[in-house]
Amino acid sequence: MSQKLNLGWLGAVAMGVVLSAAAQEKPADFTTQVPLSVTGEGPWYRLELPLNVQLNARQADLSDVRVFNAVGDVQAYALARQSAQSSETRTLTEVKWFPLYNSVDATETAPSVRVQSSANGTLVEVQPSSPLEAGEEELRGWLLDASAIKAPLQQLILDWTSERDGFQRFTLEASDDLQHWRSWGEGQVARLIFSDERVEQRAISLPGQSARYLRLLWITPHSAPTLTSAQLQSASTRSLPLPLVWSQALAGSSVKAGEYTWQLPMGLNVERVQVELSQPNSLAPVSLTGRRDSSLPWQPVVSGLLYRLTQNGQDVVQNELPLSGQIVQQLKLTVDERGGGLGVDVPTLKFAVRATQLVFLARGPGPYTLVVGNTTAKAANLPLSTLIPDYSPEKLATLGRAMVDVGVEARKPSTVTASAPIDTHWKKFGLWAVLLLCVVFLVAMAFSLLRKSTAKP
């Protein structure tokens, strides 16, 4: 009886080994191979997948990405692809604003002020540090009180009155103590009358950081408007979203005046597009539609206003449109020709997707190779909490780094690509032949042992 059990176990083990070998993947099974360099302490390493490598994938969800070591062993890995909407709650809050005055002939950009605040930091009063004579003061900007908002700030929405329509540009700074200010770049608002319709740009994107106070300073104070409303949109997230990565410019096509289409390399979760505005003083209300392939109808994506206008010798440009991150492979831009259109040439388009981070557990000798491009590969990524047993966002930031070697182009072995399906079939046939021989051999051994046992007295 024990001999029969041993034979059964031996057969099961043999079959498991053979089937495992049949399912094992090799770097040659993938069309694109990129060497990696690693720094820091392992055994886990994190890598931001370059967009040009992602675009070589054959599956939109990156099921065909792998990492191999120097002897061809596949490495356990996880993908982190948080979207901007993932696990976040957005809140719109009305905030107080205080005017910042300075004398007309003052040379400093930021007015010096005296501030009175409550115990919790809420602003009560903001006055110039020295008295100003009537008629000498000039409105330089506004101080916004965001001390009641604890979440990262995503967007500033303004409303205003002004004697004339047009564009208003300003610098934006942030502070937590009203003493030390950090730049958040420049912004602009606009209010235009176009074809008897009012077109407004009231929202300004913020960097997604927390701040107790914001300081808005007009670049041309003499024509600055008076604020009537200030709102801040904040977002509470479990983890900050990965940054956007931009593509190279894509050439488009046009078969009808005022309509332009672009074909993306594959279906992608696009979150932003940038349209080339080659001609100065271009203004175009547009609508963007998209679809996953040519057999499907076009679906509305977003509408907006694109422009490139010259003011005070400088270009004021708004050439980006936000998307919600849905998967698209074809995009079509329809332009309202009443604004003059976008010119004779078809504009190029850049698209942005959320960065994808890969974390792998290094096993076996390096160097390591990132591979992608296999239409039949099944998803093999693990959850981060499984790959790293005591995972936390804080620990993720301390992992070693892996980088695609700079200056090394992705290898695309055409001979391997062409012959891989044939080689794979021969390997399968060979492995099944070995399996059958093993089974025949085991059956023969079993009969031989049984005959010997029955022959004994």
C-alpha positions as CSV (number, residue, x, y, z in Angstrom):
1,M,0.0,0.0,0.0
2,S,2.8,2.4,0.9
3,Q,4.4,1.6,-2.5
4,K,1.2,2.7,-4.2
5,L,1.0,5.9,-2.2
6,N,4.7,6.7,-3.0
7,L,4.1,6.2,-6.6
8,G,1.0,8.4,-6.6
9,W,2.9,11.2,-4.8
10,L,5.8,10.8,-7.3
11,G,3.4,11.1,-10.2
12,A,1.7,14.2,-8.8
13,V,5.0,15.9,-8.1
14,A,6.2,15.1,-11.6
15,M,3.1,16.5,-13.2
16,G,3.2,19.7,-11.1
17,V,6.8,20.3,-12.1
18,V,6.1,19.8,-15.8
19,L,3.0,22.0,-15.8
20,S,4.9,24.7,-13.9
21,A,7.6,24.6,-16.5
22,A,5.0,24.9,-19.3
23,A,3.5,28.0,-17.7
24,Q,6.8,29.7,-17.0
25,E,7.4,33.0,-18.9
26,K,10.7,34.1,-20.3
27,P,11.9,37.6,-21.3
28,A,11.9,36.5,-25.0
29,D,8.1,36.1,-24.8
30,F,7.8,39.9,-24.6
31,T,8.4,42.4,-27.4
32,T,10.1,45.1,-25.4
33,Q,12.9,44.7,-22.9
34,V,14.5,47.5,-20.9
35,P,17.4,47.2,-18.5
36,L,17.0,48.6,-15.0
37,S,19.4,50.0,-12.5
38,V,18.7,49.9,-8.7
39,T,19.8,52.1,-5.8
40,G,19.1,52.0,-2.1
41,E,18.4,49.2,0.2
42,G,16.2,46.3,-1.0
43,P,14.7,43.8,-1.3
44,W,11.8,46.0,-2.6
45,Y,12.4,48.5,-5.3
46,R,9.9,51.0,-6.8
47,L,9.9,52.2,-10.4
48,E,7.9,54.9,-12.2
49,L,7.1,53.4,-15.5
50,P,8.1,55.7,-18.3
51,L,5.2,56.5,-20.7
52,N,7.2,55.5,-23.7
53,V,7.6,52.0,-22.2
54,Q,3.9,51.8,-21.2
55,L,2.9,52.6,-24.8
56,N,4.7,49.4,-25.9
57,A,2.3,47.3,-23.9
58,R,-0.2,45.1,-25.7
59,Q,-2.8,45.3,-22.9
60,A,-4.4,48.6,-21.7
61,D,-4.3,47.5,-18.0
62,L,-0.6,46.6,-18.2
63,S,-1.3,42.9,-17.5
64,D,1.8,42.1,-19.7
65,V,4.4,43.9,-17.7
66,R,7.0,41.8,-15.9
67,V,10.5,42.1,-14.2
68,F,13.1,39.4,-14.6
69,N,16.5,38.9,-12.9
70,A,19.8,38.0,-14.7
71,V,19.0,34.3,-14.9
72,G,15.5,34.8,-16.3
73,D,13.4,34.3,-13.1
74,V,10.3,36.5,-12.9
75,Q,10.0,38.8,-9.9
76,A,6.9,39.3,-7.7
77,Y,5.5,42.8,-8.3
78,A,2.6,45.2,-7.6
79,L,1.2,48.2,-9.5
80,A,0.2,51.5,-7.9
81,R,-2.1,53.5,-10.1
82,Q,-4.1,55.9,-7.9
83,S,-6.3,58.2,-10.0
84,A,-7.0,61.9,-9.1
85,Q,-10.5,60.9,-8.0
86,S,-9.4,57.8,-6.0
87,S,-10.4,57.8,-2.4
88,E,-10.9,61.6,-2.2
89,T,-13.6,63.9,-1.0
90,R,-13.8,67.4,-2.6
91,T,-15.2,70.3,-0.6
92,L,-16.0,73.8,-1.8
93,T,-15.5,76.5,0.9
94,E,-16.3,80.2,0.9
95,V,-13.3,82.1,2.4
96,K,-12.8,85.6,3.6
97,W,-10.6,88.0,1.6
98,F,-8.9,91.2,2.7
99,P,-7.6,93.9,0.3
100,L,-3.9,94.6,0.2
101,Y,-3.2,98.3,-0.4
102,N,0.0,100.1,-1.0
103,S,1.0,103.6,-2.1
104,V,0.9,104.2,-5.8
105,D,4.7,104.9,-6.0
106,A,5.7,102.0,-3.8
107,T,8.5,99.8,-5.3
108,E,8.0,96.6,-3.3
109,T,5.7,94.0,-4.9
110,A,4.0,92.8,-1.7
111,P,2.5,95.5,0.5
112,S,3.6,95.5,4.2
113,V,0.6,95.0,6.4
114,R,-0.5,94.7,10.0
115,V,-2.6,91.6,10.8
116,Q,-5.0,90.9,13.6
117,S,-6.1,87.4,14.0
118,S,-8.0,85.2,16.5
119,A,-6.5,82.5,18.7
120,N,-7.1,79.8,16.1
121,G,-5.5,81.8,13.4
122,T,-8.6,83.2,11.7
123,L,-7.9,86.7,10.3
124,V,-9.9,89.5,11.8
125,E,-8.4,92.6,10.3
126,V,-5.7,93.5,7.7
127,Q,-4.4,97.0,7.5
128,P,-1.4,98.7,5.8
129,S,1.6,98.8,8.2
130,S,1.7,102.7,7.8
131,P,-1.2,105.0,7.2
132,L,-1.9,106.0,3.6
133,E,-3.1,109.4,2.5
134,A,-6.5,109.5,0.7
135,G,-5.9,109.1,-3.0
136,E,-2.4,107.6,-2.6
137,E,-3.5,104.0,-2.1
138,E,-3.6,101.4,-4.8
139,L,-5.1,98.0,-4.6
140,R,-2.3,95.6,-5.1
141,G,-4.0,92.3,-4.4
142,W,-5.9,90.2,-1.8
143,L,-5.1,88.1,1.2
144,L,-7.3,85.0,1.5
145,D,-7.9,83.2,4.8
146,A,-7.8,79.4,4.4
147,S,-7.0,78.7,8.0
148,A,-10.3,76.7,8.5
149,I,-9.4,74.3,5.7
150,K,-7.1,71.4,6.7
151,A,-7.2,69.4,3.5
152,P,-4.9,70.1,0.5
153,L,-6.1,72.9,-1.8
154,Q,-6.9,71.9,-5.3
155,Q,-8.6,74.9,-6.9
156,L,-9.3,78.6,-6.4
157,I,-12.6,80.0,-7.8
158,L,-13.0,83.8,-8.0
159,D,-15.7,86.2,-9.0
160,W,-15.2,89.9,-9.5
161,T,-16.5,93.2,-10.8
162,S,-14.5,95.3,-13.2
163,E,-14.9,98.3,-15.4
164,R,-13.9,96.3,-18.5
165,D,-13.8,92.7,-19.7
166,G,-10.6,90.9,-20.5
167,F,-7.8,89.0,-18.8
168,Q,-6.3,89.6,-15.4
169,R,-3.0,87.9,-14.4
170,F,-1.6,87.6,-10.9
171,T,1.0,85.8,-8.8
172,L,-0.1,83.4,-6.1
173,E,1.8,82.7,-2.8
174,A,1.0,80.5,0.2
175,S,2.0,80.7,3.9
176,D,1.2,79.2,7.2
177,D,2.4,82.0,9.4
178,L,2.0,85.2,7.3
179,Q,5.8,85.7,7.5
180,H,7.3,83.1,5.2
181,W,5.8,82.8,1.7
182,R,6.3,80.2,-1.0
183,S,5.4,80.7,-4.6
184,W,2.5,78.8,-6.2
185,G,3.2,80.3,-9.6
186,E,1.0,82.5,-11.7
187,G,-2.7,82.4,-12.5
188,Q,-5.2,84.3,-14.7
189,V,-8.9,84.9,-14.8
190,A,-10.9,86.1,-17.8
191,R,-14.3,87.4,-18.7
192,L,-15.1,87.9,-22.4
193,I,-18.2,88.6,-24.5
194,F,-18.1,86.3,-27.5
195,S,-20.9,86.1,-30.1
196,D,-23.3,87.7,-27.6
197,E,-22.4,85.1,-25.0
198,R,-20.3,85.7,-21.9
199,V,-17.3,83.4,-21.6
200,E,-15.6,83.2,-18.2
201,Q,-12.5,81.6,-16.7
202,R,-12.9,81.8,-13.0
203,A,-11.1,78.7,-11.7
204,I,-7.4,78.5,-11.1
205,S,-5.7,75.1,-10.5
206,L,-3.6,74.8,-7.2
207,P,-0.8,72.4,-6.5
208,G,-2.7,70.2,-4.1
209,Q,-0.8,71.3,-1.0
210,S,-2.1,72.6,2.3
211,A,-1.8,76.3,3.4
212,R,-3.4,78.6,5.9
213,Y,-3.2,81.8,3.9
214,L,-3.0,82.7,0.2
215,R,-1.7,86.0,-1.2
216,L,-2.9,87.1,-4.6
217,L,-1.0,90.0,-6.2
218,W,-2.1,91.5,-9.5
219,I,0.5,91.9,-12.1
220,T,-1.1,95.1,-13.4
221,P,-2.7,96.6,-10.3
222,H,-4.1,99.7,-12.1
223,S,-6.5,97.6,-14.1
224,A,-7.2,95.0,-11.4
225,P,-10.8,94.1,-10.6
226,T,-12.5,94.0,-7.2
227,L,-13.3,90.6,-5.8
228,T,-16.9,89.8,-4.9
229,S,-16.4,86.1,-4.1
230,A,-13.5,83.7,-3.3
231,Q,-14.0,79.9,-2.9
232,L,-11.4,77.2,-2.3
233,Q,-11.9,73.6,-3.3
234,S,-10.0,71.1,-1.1
235,A,-9.6,67.4,-1.5
236,S,-9.2,64.9,1.3
237,T,-7.3,61.8,0.0
238,R,-5.9,58.7,1.6
239,S,-2.8,59.1,-0.5
240,L,-1.7,61.8,-2.9
241,P,-2.3,60.9,-6.5
242,L,0.7,60.1,-8.7
243,P,1.8,63.0,-11.0
244,L,0.7,63.3,-14.6
245,V,3.1,62.3,-17.4
246,W,2.8,63.9,-20.8
247,S,3.2,62.3,-24.2
248,Q,5.1,63.6,-27.2
249,A,3.1,65.6,-29.7
250,L,0.7,63.5,-31.9
251,A,-0.1,64.5,-35.5
252,G,-3.8,64.7,-36.3
253,S,-6.0,64.6,-39.3
254,S,-9.0,66.6,-40.6
255,V,-11.6,65.6,-43.2
256,K,-14.0,68.5,-42.4
257,A,-13.3,72.2,-41.6
258,G,-13.3,72.8,-37.9
259,E,-12.9,69.1,-36.9
260,Y,-9.7,67.4,-35.9
261,T,-9.0,63.8,-34.9
262,W,-6.1,62.1,-33.3
263,Q,-5.3,58.4,-32.9
264,L,-3.7,57.4,-29.6
265,P,-1.2,54.5,-29.5
266,M,-3.6,52.4,-27.4
267,G,-6.6,52.8,-25.1
268,L,-5.5,55.0,-22.2
269,N,-7.0,56.6,-19.2
270,V,-6.4,60.2,-20.4
271,E,-6.7,62.9,-17.8
272,R,-5.6,66.0,-19.7
273,V,-4.9,67.1,-23.3
274,Q,-3.0,70.0,-24.7
275,V,-3.8,71.4,-28.1
276,E,-1.1,73.2,-30.2
277,L,-2.0,76.9,-30.8
278,S,0.5,77.9,-33.4
279,Q,-1.0,81.2,-34.4
280,P,-1.0,84.3,-32.1
281,N,-4.3,85.8,-31.2
282,S,-6.3,82.6,-31.6
283,L,-9.6,82.2,-29.8
284,A,-11.7,79.1,-30.1
285,P,-14.7,77.6,-28.2
286,V,-14.3,73.9,-28.6
287,S,-15.9,70.6,-27.7
288,L,-14.0,67.3,-27.3
289,T,-15.4,63.8,-27.9
290,G,-13.8,60.4,-27.6
291,R,-14.2,56.7,-28.1
292,R,-12.3,53.5,-27.6
293,D,-12.4,52.4,-31.3
294,S,-13.8,53.3,-34.6
295,S,-16.8,50.9,-34.3
296,L,-18.2,52.9,-31.4
297,P,-20.1,56.3,-31.5
298,W,-18.3,59.4,-30.3
299,Q,-19.1,60.3,-26.7
300,P,-18.9,63.9,-25.2
301,V,-15.9,64.4,-23.0
302,V,-15.5,68.1,-22.3
303,S,-16.1,71.6,-23.7
304,G,-14.0,74.7,-23.1
305,L,-12.3,77.8,-24.5
306,L,-8.8,77.7,-26.0
307,Y,-6.9,80.8,-26.7
308,R,-3.5,82.4,-27.4
309,L,-3.7,86.1,-27.0
310,T,-1.0,88.8,-26.8
311,Q,-1.3,91.3,-23.9
312,N,1.3,93.8,-23.0
313,G,3.8,92.1,-25.3
314,Q,3.3,88.7,-23.7
315,D,1.4,85.6,-24.8
316,V,-1.6,84.6,-22.6
317,V,-2.2,80.9,-23.4
318,Q,-5.0,78.5,-22.4
319,N,-4.5,75.4,-24.5
320,E,-5.4,72.6,-22.1
321,L,-8.6,70.7,-21.4
322,P,-9.2,68.4,-18.4
323,L,-10.7,64.9,-18.8
324,S,-12.2,62.6,-16.3
325,G,-9.7,59.7,-16.9
326,Q,-12.0,57.5,-19.0
327,I,-10.3,55.1,-21.5
328,V,-10.1,56.5,-25.0
329,Q,-8.0,55.7,-28.1
330,Q,-9.5,58.3,-30.5
331,L,-10.2,62.0,-29.8
332,K,-12.1,64.5,-31.9
333,L,-12.0,68.3,-31.4
334,T,-14.8,70.3,-32.9
335,V,-14.0,74.1,-33.1
336,D,-16.6,76.9,-33.2
337,E,-15.4,78.6,-36.4
338,R,-16.9,82.0,-35.4
339,G,-13.8,82.6,-33.3
340,G,-11.6,82.4,-36.4
341,G,-10.6,78.7,-36.0
342,L,-7.2,77.3,-35.3
343,G,-5.6,78.0,-38.6
344,V,-4.9,76.1,-41.8
345,D,-2.6,73.4,-40.4
346,V,-3.9,70.5,-38.3
347,P,-2.8,71.1,-34.7
348,T,-0.8,68.6,-32.8
349,L,-2.0,67.2,-29.5
350,K,-0.3,66.0,-26.3
351,F,-2.1,63.8,-23.8
352,A,-1.4,63.2,-20.1
353,V,-2.1,60.1,-18.1
354,R,-1.6,59.4,-14.4
355,A,1.9,57.9,-13.7
356,T,2.1,54.2,-12.9
357,Q,4.4,53.0,-10.2
358,L,5.7,49.4,-10.2
359,V,7.1,47.8,-7.0
360,F,9.0,44.5,-7.2
361,L,10.6,42.2,-4.7
362,A,14.2,41.5,-5.9
363,R,15.0,37.8,-5.9
364,G,18.1,36.2,-7.4
365,P,21.1,37.9,-9.1
366,G,20.9,41.2,-10.9
367,P,20.8,43.1,-13.2
368,Y,17.1,43.3,-13.6
369,T,15.1,43.8,-16.8
370,L,11.7,45.3,-17.3
371,V,9.7,43.7,-20.1
372,V,6.3,44.5,-21.7
373,G,4.4,43.5,-24.8
374,N,2.6,40.2,-24.8
375,T,-1.0,39.8,-26.0
376,T,-1.6,36.5,-24.1
377,A,0.0,37.2,-20.8
378,K,-2.3,37.1,-17.8
379,A,-2.2,39.7,-15.0
380,A,0.3,38.6,-12.4
381,N,0.5,41.7,-10.1
382,L,-0.1,41.4,-6.4
383,P,-1.7,43.9,-4.0
384,L,0.8,46.1,-2.4
385,S,-0.3,44.8,1.1
386,T,0.5,41.3,-0.1
387,L,3.9,42.1,-1.7
388,I,4.9,44.1,1.4
389,P,3.4,42.5,4.5
390,D,3.7,45.6,6.7
391,Y,2.9,48.0,3.9
392,S,2.1,51.6,4.6
393,P,2.3,54.7,2.4
394,E,5.1,55.9,4.6
395,K,7.1,52.7,4.0
396,L,6.6,53.0,0.3
397,A,8.5,56.2,0.3
398,T,11.5,54.6,1.9
399,L,11.9,51.7,-0.6
400,G,14.9,51.5,-2.9
401,R,14.6,53.0,-6.3
402,A,14.7,51.4,-9.7
403,M,15.2,53.4,-12.9
404,V,15.2,52.7,-16.6
405,D,18.9,53.1,-17.7
406,V,19.2,56.6,-19.3
407,G,20.2,56.4,-22.9
408,V,19.3,52.8,-23.4
409,E,16.6,52.2,-25.9
410,A,13.9,49.6,-25.4
411,R,15.0,46.4,-27.2
412,K,12.4,45.0,-29.6
413,P,13.8,41.7,-31.0
414,S,11.8,41.3,-34.2
415,T,13.0,37.7,-34.7
416,V,11.9,36.7,-31.3
417,T,8.5,38.4,-31.9
418,A,7.9,36.6,-35.1
419,S,9.1,33.2,-33.9
420,A,7.8,33.3,-30.4
421,P,4.3,31.8,-31.1
422,I,5.9,28.9,-33.1
423,D,8.6,28.3,-30.4
424,T,5.9,28.4,-27.7
425,H,3.9,25.8,-29.6
426,W,6.9,23.4,-30.0
427,K,7.7,23.9,-26.3
428,K,4.2,22.9,-25.3
429,F,4.2,19.9,-27.6
430,G,7.6,18.8,-26.2
431,L,6.6,19.3,-22.6
432,W,3.4,17.3,-23.1
433,A,5.4,14.5,-24.7
434,V,7.7,14.4,-21.7
435,L,4.7,14.3,-19.4
436,L,3.2,11.4,-21.3
437,L,6.5,9.5,-21.2
438,C,6.7,10.1,-17.4
439,V,3.2,8.7,-17.0
440,V,4.0,5.7,-19.1
441,F,7.2,5.2,-17.1
442,L,5.3,5.4,-13.8
443,V,2.6,3.0,-15.0
444,A,5.3,0.5,-16.0
445,M,7.0,0.8,-12.7
446,A,3.7,0.3,-10.9
447,F,2.9,-2.9,-12.9
448,S,6.5,-4.2,-12.3
449,L,6.2,-3.6,-8.5
450,L,2.7,-5.2,-8.4
451,R,3.9,-8.3,-10.3
452,K,6.9,-8.7,-7.9
453,S,4.6,-8.4,-4.9
454,T,2.1,-11.0,-6.2
455,A,5.0,-13.4,-7.2
456,K,6.2,-13.6,-3.6
457,P,4.9,-16.6,-1.5
